[in-house]
Amino acid sequence: MNVQFKKGVLTLCVMALSMNKDHYGYELVKNISEKFLIAEGTIYPLLRRLTKEGYFSTYLVESQEGPPRKYYKLTELGRNHVLELIDDWKNFSKSVDLIIGEGIKNEAN
């Protein structure tokens, strides 16, 4: 998949996955990588930025497999922001689909 496509929607994917469940970084990497391949190193700077911007809060949970895990919890500000992003995405993807449809229709003629 095109790197710029992934980069552009990664924030939306991370925030959308966090709407109903708190996650730790590697869990997000695994979940997203099941749909499209991402490098583990791309998630952590994104989570730090989103936390700094007030969209996530964090807390530590002890782990049986190693050191404590940092969980990311969507804040109310983050919840409002992701809902806006979802609306934007739906409108954008609908428009892109229309444009692609027009292009395919014109190609067939």
Summary of the structure (lengths in Angstrom):
residues: 109
radius of gyration: 16.9
end to end distance: 28.5
largest distance: 61.9
contacts: 270
relative contact order: 0.14
helix: 64%
strand: 17%
